[in-house]
Amino acid sequence: MAFLFCGLWGLAGGLMCTPFIAYQPLLCLAITPAALLVSCLVARATLTVLPVLRLELGDGLENERGHTYPPSEVELIELGPDPVEDYVESSLPVPCCQATIELESGRRIRLIVSATDAARLRDWAVEKGIAVNDPDGYSTHGLRNEQI
């Protein structure tokens, strides 16, 4: 992302140094805010689209970049099958599932977690008063409902 910004600002600066634009102050004034606006839009889009790779459970959910989602922002935690396991035999020694964390902003954070981590996430959510949807029992310590 840093290279993108450097390139964008280098392009804007290079355009302003050309003989045609150097004598056009109004055009220079138009290019600078446009480049700044594009930079801000790219930064916002990049930061909101970046996937969450890891969450730590504590007073809130903290991602690897240090952002904490307080329990009041978490509306629902859903646990379901790992979508990859439907097509490929898993090479992992533990059963996995997909955890989807729905925030009140509408954003969904999807992670692939082990059954043990799913149980920890469920216990954390119940303790914080957050709704958990786990119809197939992925968080019941690795056992699915039909195996219980």
Summary of the structure (lengths in Angstrom):
residues: 148
radius of gyration: 23.1
end to end distance: 48.5
largest distance: 78.4
contacts: 375
relative contact order: 0.11
helix: 46%
strand: 23%
